[in-house]
């Protein structure tokens, strides 16, 4: 039987369980709001990004949003707060796990697709005009979704029920043959290689090639310009490159950093051949929980990345935060007049006040 943590006082629970029961609701709230805001802002097309880049970034945010809904809310929060719902019927549970695997793979490979697109844009001048277009981005996004949905179908058949009540199978236990049958063992390794081992290698490789190309191109521009001092000023080409690689490297670095703990834990588990835990204070269990917490955090950070690296995204975000206040003031001033000393502000003149409100007041 499953442990129902909500049946016990919170203070009685192990520290690691207390941490995740607080952490996952916060991640769900932040992740949903951040990704929805990101999708809305990017879809408006006012961030100064090309349509090709916008397609990739919107797709990445949509995939992250699905991970928050499926993995965080329907599995982890449900597991700790609602442990007896229909989601634990074996077929439903198996389908949900297969869906989570597919969405996770799609999210990871969207990052690879975006990294490759930026590599082509910066390093492959001839290919850029044909590949880095909105139509190609849409085709790549659709292909990635289709392939990884098909690839993760076997996960549905990986589980068996833990017990049966009134002919209803409950819970999802991994079948013993998953660890012994060659086909299943191969399938497991293919999954780990495709996500995240190969993506991390590809990101490091593409970024290294991009850096090498940029350094070589900068050396050529220095020689052509003939003055190292002028190279740092009034050079729009280098400024565009700088902005592009800042966005690329920030997204790539964030991905590698937050997946690193998961990869290290996976390799350590395979090397030590330890697949079971001795209790809630077992260091391997704590490492397991921590790796997933950081992995899921990566679904909430892209909005912060865009806000830090893209000035027009910040402007759109500020306007979005001010918009509800404008509506409130509009509704209020349609019915009432506001008197301040001897000066009366009526109607739309109050809107000027809203525009002067510092952003920090809205946060």
C-alpha distance (Angstrom), angle and dihedral (degrees) to the residues before:
residue distance angle dihedral
X1 . . .
X2 3.78 . .
X3 3.78 122.4 .
X4 3.81 109.1 -111.1
X5 3.79 102.2 -150.6
X6 3.81 93.5 -175.9
X7 3.82 88.5 65.3
X8 3.82 89.8 69.4
X9 3.81 131.1 64.5
X10 3.79 109.7 -94.2
X11 3.81 92.8 -121.1
X12 3.82 90.3 58.7
X13 3.78 94.1 59.1
X14 3.84 122.7 98.1
X15 3.83 113.4 -93.7
X16 3.80 93.0 -113.5
X17 3.82 90.8 54.8
X18 3.81 91.3 47.2
X19 3.81 88.9 52.1
X20 3.80 96.0 52.0
X21 3.82 93.3 43.2
X22 3.81 88.2 58.3
X23 3.80 96.5 36.5
X24 3.80 102.0 52.5
X25 3.84 97.9 53.3
X26 3.80 88.5 50.6
X27 3.81 91.4 49.1
X28 3.81 90.2 48.4
X29 3.81 93.6 51.3
X30 3.80 94.8 43.9
X31 3.80 94.7 39.9
X32 3.80 96.6 51.2
X33 3.80 95.1 45.4
X34 3.83 94.1 42.7
X35 3.80 95.4 48.8
X36 3.81 94.4 43.6
X37 3.82 90.0 50.6
X38 3.81 90.4 47.5
X39 3.81 93.1 50.3
X40 3.81 92.1 48.7
X41 3.81 94.7 47.2
X42 3.79 95.5 45.1
X43 3.81 92.9 44.5
X44 3.81 90.0 58.7
X45 3.80 88.0 65.9
X46 3.80 95.7 -139.6
X47 3.81 99.3 117.9
X48 3.79 96.8 91.1
X49 3.82 92.6 -111.3
X50 3.78 125.6 129.8
X51 3.80 118.4 -104.6
X52 3.79 89.5 -112.6
X53 3.82 93.4 56.7
X54 3.80 90.8 42.2
X55 3.82 91.1 55.1
X56 3.80 91.6 54.1
X57 3.80 94.7 44.9
X58 3.81 93.3 48.2
X59 3.81 90.2 48.2
X60 3.81 90.9 50.3
X61 3.81 91.6 50.5
X62 3.82 91.7 47.2
X63 3.81 91.0 51.3
X64 3.81 91.0 48.3
X65 3.80 89.2 50.2
X66 3.81 90.6 53.7
X67 3.81 90.3 50.3
X68 3.80 90.3 53.2
X69 3.81 91.2 50.0
X70 3.81 98.1 43.9
X71 3.79 105.3 31.0
X72 3.80 103.2 29.2
X73 3.82 102.5 32.8
X74 3.80 106.0 26.3
X75 3.81 95.6 38.4
X76 3.79 115.5 20.2
X77 3.80 102.0 31.0
X78 3.79 89.9 38.1
X79 3.80 89.4 49.8
X80 3.80 94.1 56.2
X81 3.79 102.2 33.5
X82 3.84 105.9 26.5
X83 3.82 106.0 28.3
X84 3.84 98.5 162.5
X85 3.81 104.5 52.7
X86 3.81 127.3 126.0
X87 3.82 88.3 -99.9
X88 3.81 87.0 83.1
X89 3.79 94.8 61.6
X90 3.80 102.6 116.2
X91 3.84 99.9 -117.0
X92 3.82 91.4 45.6
X93 3.78 91.7 45.6
X94 3.82 92.0 48.3
X95 3.80 92.2 49.2
X96 3.80 91.4 48.4
X97 3.80 92.4 51.3
X98 3.82 91.3 48.8
X99 3.81 89.4 49.1
X100 3.82 92.0 50.3
X101 3.80 91.0 50.1
X102 3.80 90.8 50.5
X103 3.81 94.9 47.1
X104 3.81 91.5 47.0
X105 3.80 91.8 51.1
X106 3.80 90.8 47.4
X107 3.80 92.2 50.5
X108 3.80 92.1 49.9
X109 3.79 94.8 47.2
X110 3.79 92.3 46.9
X111 3.80 84.7 62.6
X112 3.81 89.5 51.5
X113 3.80 91.1 48.3
X114 3.81 90.8 50.8
X115 3.82 91.5 47.6
X116 3.81 91.3 50.2
X117 3.80 91.2 47.7
X118 3.81 90.4 54.1
X119 3.81 90.1 46.4
X120 3.81 90.6 54.3
X121 3.81 91.6 45.5
X122 3.80 93.5 53.2
X123 3.80 103.3 31.9
X124 3.82 108.2 26.3
X125 3.78 107.9 56.8
X126 3.81 96.2 172.1
X127 3.80 94.9 47.9
X128 3.80 94.0 43.1
X129 3.81 97.0 79.0
X130 3.81 92.0 53.3
X131 3.81 101.8 36.6
X132 3.82 106.4 33.2
X133 3.80 96.3 66.6
X134 3.79 133.7 111.8
X135 3.82 94.0 -109.0
X136 3.80 92.6 55.0
X137 3.80 91.4 46.6
X138 3.81 90.8 53.3
X139 3.81 90.7 48.3
X140 3.82 92.5 49.6
X141 3.82 92.3 47.6
X142 3.82 92.2 49.7
X143 3.81 92.8 46.4
X144 3.80 93.0 49.8
X145 3.81 91.1 50.5
X146 3.81 93.6 48.7
X147 3.81 96.7 45.4
X148 3.80 96.3 48.2
X149 3.80 93.7 44.5
X150 3.82 88.0 56.0
X151 3.80 93.0 41.9
X152 3.83 92.9 56.0
X153 3.82 97.9 48.9
X154 3.86 91.5 97.6
X155 3.81 89.5 65.2
X156 3.81 88.3 73.0
X157 3.82 89.2 64.5
X158 3.80 96.1 44.4
X159 3.82 96.5 83.7
X160 3.77 138.4 70.0
X161 3.83 129.7 -168.6
X162 3.77 120.8 -89.7
X163 3.80 92.1 -146.2
X164 3.79 140.7 -16.0
X165 3.82 126.6 -127.1
X166 3.82 119.5 -173.4
X167 3.81 89.7 -14.7
X168 3.81 90.8 -55.0
X169 3.85 113.9 123.2
X170 3.80 114.5 -138.4
X171 3.82 134.0 -159.1
X172 3.79 130.5 0.4
X173 3.78 120.5 -96.9
X174 3.78 119.6 178.0
X175 3.78 110.2 -111.5
X176 3.85 113.5 -111.5
X177 3.80 91.2 -124.4
X178 3.80 89.6 63.9
X179 3.81 86.8 76.6
X180 3.81 97.6 40.1
X181 3.81 111.6 30.5
X182 3.81 110.9 88.3
X183 3.80 94.4 -134.9
X184 3.80 93.3 53.5
X185 3.82 93.3 43.5
X186 3.80 89.0 51.6
X187 3.79 90.5 48.0
X188 3.82 90.1 52.5
X189 3.80 92.9 51.0
X190 3.81 91.9 46.3
X191 3.80 88.6 54.0
X192 3.79 92.8 50.9
X193 3.80 92.4 45.6
X194 3.80 93.5 49.3
X195 3.81 91.5 45.0
X196 2.97 116.4 57.3
X197 3.84 112.4 -23.2
X198 3.81 98.3 62.9
X199 3.84 94.0 40.3
X200 3.80 91.8 53.3
X201 3.82 90.4 49.8
X202 3.82 91.8 48.1
X203 3.80 93.0 48.0
X204 3.80 91.8 50.8
X205 3.82 91.4 45.8
X206 3.82 96.1 47.2
X207 3.80 92.9 44.9
X208 3.81 91.4 48.4
X209 3.82 90.9 51.3
X210 3.81 90.1 46.4
X211 3.80 92.4 51.3
X212 3.80 91.3 47.5
X213 3.80 91.3 51.1
X214 3.80 93.5 47.2
X215 3.81 93.0 49.4
X216 3.81 90.8 49.3
X217 3.82 91.7 46.9
X218 3.81 91.2 48.8
X219 3.81 91.1 52.5
X220 3.80 89.9 52.7
X221 3.82 91.5 48.9
X222 3.79 90.4 50.6
X223 3.77 91.1 54.5
X224 3.81 92.8 45.8
X225 3.77 93.4 48.2
X226 3.80 90.3 46.2
X227 3.80 94.3 -150.3
X228 3.76 126.4 80.1
X229 3.80 91.5 -160.1
X230 3.79 93.3 57.4
X231 3.79 90.3 48.6
X232 3.77 91.2 71.7
X233 3.80 94.7 50.5
X234 3.79 136.3 56.5
X235 3.81 94.4 1.9
X236 3.85 106.8 133.4
X237 3.82 92.7 179.1
X238 3.79 93.1 59.2
X239 3.80 91.0 42.7
X240 3.81 90.6 55.1
X241 3.79 90.3 48.7
X242 3.78 90.7 49.7
X243 3.81 93.1 53.3
X244 3.78 92.3 45.8
X245 3.79 95.9 50.6
X246 3.82 92.6 44.1
X247 3.81 90.1 58.8
X248 3.81 92.2 42.4
X249 3.79 97.0 47.4
X250 3.79 94.0 43.0
X251 3.81 92.8 54.3
X252 3.82 92.4 42.7
X253 3.79 93.8 45.5
X254 3.78 91.8 48.5
X255 3.82 90.2 52.0
X256 3.80 94.2 49.8
X257 3.81 94.3 43.9
X258 3.80 96.1 51.0
X259 3.82 94.3 42.1
X260 3.81 94.7 45.6
X261 3.82 95.0 83.4
X262 3.80 91.2 50.8
X263 3.82 92.1 50.6
X264 3.80 92.9 46.9
X265 3.81 91.0 49.2
X266 3.81 91.9 48.3
X267 3.81 92.7 51.0
X268 3.80 92.1 44.6
X269 3.81 91.2 51.0
X270 3.82 91.2 50.6
X271 3.81 93.2 46.3
X272 3.82 95.0 48.2
X273 3.82 92.3 37.8
X274 3.82 89.5 -135.7
X275 3.81 112.7 148.9
X276 3.81 100.2 155.0
X277 3.81 133.4 61.8
X278 3.78 129.7 -136.0
X279 3.81 94.6 -145.5
X280 3.78 145.7 -45.6
X281 3.80 91.3 -65.3
X282 3.81 93.1 55.2
X283 3.85 108.1 123.8
X284 3.81 90.3 -138.2
X285 3.80 91.2 56.0
X286 3.80 91.6 48.0
X287 3.82 89.5 49.2
X288 3.82 89.5 48.8
X289 3.81 92.9 51.7
X290 3.81 92.5 44.0
X291 3.80 93.4 50.5
X292 3.81 92.0 53.7
X293 3.79 92.2 45.4
X294 3.81 90.9 55.0
X295 3.79 91.9 42.4
X296 3.80 91.8 54.9
X297 3.80 90.7 44.6
X298 3.81 87.4 66.5
X299 3.82 87.6 69.4
X300 3.81 90.6 65.1
X301 3.79 103.1 42.9
X302 3.81 104.0 71.6
X303 3.81 92.6 81.1
X304 3.80 89.6 55.6
X305 3.81 89.8 48.1
X306 3.81 92.7 52.4
X307 3.81 91.2 45.5
X308 3.80 91.9 52.2
X309 3.80 98.3 42.9
X310 3.83 103.8 32.4
X311 3.82 117.9 60.6
X312 3.83 94.2 -169.2
X313 3.80 90.4 52.3
X314 3.80 87.9 54.2
X315 3.80 90.4 51.0
X316 3.81 91.3 51.4
X317 3.80 90.2 47.7
X318 3.80 91.1 51.7
X319 3.80 91.0 49.3
X320 3.79 89.6 49.8
X321 3.79 91.4 52.6
X322 3.82 91.6 48.8
X323 3.81 94.7 46.4
X324 3.86 97.0 78.4
X325 3.80 89.5 49.2
X326 3.79 90.3 52.3
X327 3.81 90.3 52.8
X328 3.81 92.2 48.7
X329 3.80 92.4 49.5
X330 3.79 90.3 45.9
X331 3.79 93.0 52.8
X332 3.76 91.9 43.9
X333 3.79 96.6 48.9
X334 3.80 93.6 46.9
X335 3.79 88.8 68.6
X336 3.78 104.5 26.6
X337 3.77 139.9 36.4
X338 3.77 121.4 -134.4
X339 3.78 117.0 -138.2
X340 3.80 119.3 -161.3
X341 3.83 111.5 -179.6
X342 3.80 106.9 -55.0
X343 3.82 94.6 -23.6
X344 3.79 121.2 89.4
X345 3.81 120.6 -155.9
X346 3.78 115.1 -161.3
X347 3.81 133.8 175.3
X348 3.76 121.7 -24.8
X349 3.82 95.4 0.0
X350 3.79 87.0 80.6
X351 3.81 88.1 63.9
X352 3.80 88.1 74.6
X353 3.80 88.4 63.6
X354 3.81 90.9 54.9
X355 3.79 91.8 53.6
X356 3.79 89.5 55.6
X357 3.80 94.9 52.4
X358 3.84 109.0 113.7
X359 3.81 114.7 -118.3
X360 3.80 90.0 -124.2
X361 3.84 88.9 67.6
X362 3.78 89.3 60.9
X363 3.81 96.0 51.1
